[in-house]
Amino acid sequence: MHWTTGDILITAFAILIRLLLPSLIVGFIGFALAKDKGRGVVKWTIISVIPIVNLFGMIFLIGCTNLRLERKLDELLASLKPGTDPRIEPRIDWH
């Protein structure tokens, strides 16, 4: 079979679409996870679009902690100083 330049370009374009369409879907999921967990949105969206690398990126994003919630908890704990809330008994420091 004789391949023309047009046939090669159409085949290459079809392969590119088959590779990029799932990567764009995973990129959108990576964007949503990074935004929800307080991570760098641009960085994680780019990592999520790269084929094969995006699998490891998704594993990390799914398993990582939520930085926004950690910041909120830290602020809440910082506002609750010992002795300011009558419901919380102060700890006795024996040192």
N, C-alpha and C positions, 0 to 999 in steps of 0.2 A: 504494500500500500504506500502510496506517495503522499506525504504530508506537505501541505502548503503552509505558507506563513500564517494565513488566516486561520487554518485549522489549529495550529500550534497556539496562537493567541487566544482563540476561543477556549481551548482545553485548559490553558494556564489560567484564564479568567475564571473558569468554572471551579478549578481547584482552589483558587484564591478565595472565592465566595464561600466554598464549603469549609474553608479554614477560618475565615474571618467572622462568619455569622455566629457560630457558637462562641467565639472569643469575645464578640461584642456583648452577647448575652451574659457571659461570665463577668465581663467588665462592668456591666450595669449592676450585677449582684455585688461585685467587689466595691463599687462606689457606694451602694446602699449600706453594706456592712461597715465600711470605713467611716462613713458619716455617722452611723448609729453608735459606733464604739469610740468615737472621738479620735480616730487616727488621721494621718495625713491623707486627705481625700484624693488629691491629684496623684500622689505617689502610688497609692494602692489601686487607683483606677488604671494607671499605666501598667502596673505589674499584673493586674487581672486581665488585661487584653493580650498579653504576650502568651502564645500557646505553650503548653507544658509547664512553664513557670507559673502560670495562673493556678494550676492545681495545687502547688505548694503554697501559693499565696492564699488560696481559699482555706486550706487546712489551718494556716496560721490565723487568719482573720476569724474563723469560726471558733477557734480555741482560745483566742487571746481575751484578756480582761477588758471590761468596758471602762475606759479612762474617764469618761464623763461622770459615771457613777462613782468612781473612786474619788474624783475631785469633790463631788458633792458630799460624800461621806467624810472626807477629811475636813471640809468646812464645818460640817455638823459636829464632828468630834472636837474641833477647835473651839466652837462656840460653847460647848458643854464643859466648862472648867470645873474642877472639883469644888463642891460646896455651893454651886450656883443653882442647882436643881434639887429641891427637897426630896424628890422621889428617888434620887440616887444617893446611896450611902457613900461617904468619902472612904477611900482606901487608906488603910493604915500602913505607913511606910516604916518598917522596922530598922532601916539602915541609918 
